[in-house]
Amino acid sequence: MQALMRDNELRLRSVGAMGQGKNRHESLLQQLIARAKRLNIDVRTEKLLREVGYRVHSGRCRLKGHALIILDRDAPITDHVDFLAAELNKEEPAPTQPPPNPGNS
């Protein structure tokens, strides 16, 4: 009986950890979308149609003069985060440290 309770407790912990990871990725994705908006890039999540003979994936384009990133709705959230981060870093590298203070030169 105790072994069964221990197994259930471990399962609940692991499910909770997965939920926290998803929340962390969702939060990161929202931050990246906000960064894209600051750069005047629209981000959409859409169902990309698949047919025999080709593979679809998230991408970047210009539509009527506006920059647009389309994320494949069926892709995992980690793929959304990775793709969006890579595209935004092409536009403006993410700051790794504060910029130097020009007044202290």
Helices and strands as residue ranges (DSSP letters): H 2-38, E 41-46, E 59-63, E 66-72, H 77-91, G 102-104
